[in-house]
Amino acid sequence: MALDIYKINPEFRDIMPQEIIDLEEKATWSVKMDKPRGIKELPDTKELLEEHSLCAGCPEAAALRYVLSALPKPEDTIIVNSTGCTSLMFPHIALHTVHSLFGNQNAVASGIKRVLDWRFPDIEKDVVVLAGDGATVDIGLDYTLQSFFRQENITTICFDNEVYANTGGQESGATAKGQVFKMAPMGKKFDKVPMWELATTSGCHYSVNMTASAPKAVARAVREAILIAREIGPTFLNIYTPCILEIGLSANEGLGEMKDQDKDRFASYKHVSPEAEEFLKKCKEEGRI
Amino acid sequence: MANQGPAYYSPYPAATYEGVITPPEGKALLLEDVVDEETAMREIAKQMLTKENATIFPGPQVLYAWSDEAKRKATLIKEMAEVLNANMIPMYDYRPKYPKIDAEVEINPNHPNLTIWENKIKAAIFIGVHCHYANVALKIVRAETDCYTIAMCALSGHEDAMATIRDQHASDLEKFIKIAKEVKSELGV
């Protein structure tokens, strides 16, 4: 059956909206591809967020598109998200997504991954957590770390905008010390939680801290993280996606902010465990990366 | 707006709380009465042929060519629409709802009542719609519209539809089309 579930019955083509027909014809499901799906697909691929409901110029919206384009097997991937701006975009993408309660995302993802492995032992199914810093570093920190301790085969991606953005600008654990927000007028009192370091010490086989300034770098990290999670164990990506609204930038200034931070607070951090390193070498030889 | 439901957490009254349950095998349901399948088919055809803006809502199980049965049913549903002079609005789902889609025209399981209201649909057949969507949709439509809803279900039926026939496979649809043609001829429409 597989992709037959996406083929429109010829009898009904005349009543289906053009959007749905376009998706059948132009989506980049991995089995239809003669080359790996990637960033180059972004301009003309229907399922990679043709439209979205976030603010103009939002770096998070761009980062989500990079992540979606980098999924190795989109039709066999389940994205588990949590409450946040990004959750507004999930109704617009043609992928399996599960919206968890705020902070519960890694617990939910663990359960889904285990069931998928039991239900589909012969098919590689990827489970990817996508949540903001509030859900990952604050409210969901315990669930997140516990999933690392348990060595769950899931990839966790934190869109770190250093603030609870869609609720008006409260500080989060990921907010930098001293930062003033509308609902943190005295400035943050303690240091930013280095989640990428926590991920490393908690058992992640791959932990990266980066910004979303370079699409190819994000896509590569996503692909590597998912492949390692599939075979070896938990992986983590912390991607800085500033909330331009909360830090007072205009729509065209998000990229500049990320590029500035590439050299500063978000200077590259990458941890790869020895077994993951070995596995990545094998993947490169096989042309999977 | 509907009254508060008997369960006090759903605003919609559910048929099961009023003692209506799905029909036994080989039988059908017309409002609260268990009847023979043929009787129900005749009534369904009559409702569809006489009510304003009769519409068929094909769901994902027939809109997509995932099995031979789905392909066969698609052909028969097209024929059914022709015999019943019915419109068709796909209830596709499993696909993104891009903002440019007009949700009040292209039915969405979350608000089929809007589609039925806006299009002044007075009789509707749900066919190939997954159980969980049909359950929600039929409850809302039953509570908030005067549309005569019909569930042509491949499993055990839906008590919230005004008319329910169950275990409907391609051969049953052929039987329904035959009956609908007879009713159409009797009514002279």
Interface residues (C-beta under 8 A of the other chain):
Chain A: M1 D4 I5 Y6 K7 I8 N9 P10 E11 F12 I15 M16 P17 E19 I20 L23 E47 E50 E51 S53 P91 H92 I93 A94
Chain B: P58 V62 L63 Y64 A65 W66 S67 A70 K71 A74 T75 I77 K78 M88 I89 P90 Y92 Y94 R95 P96 K97 Y98 P99 K100 I101 E106
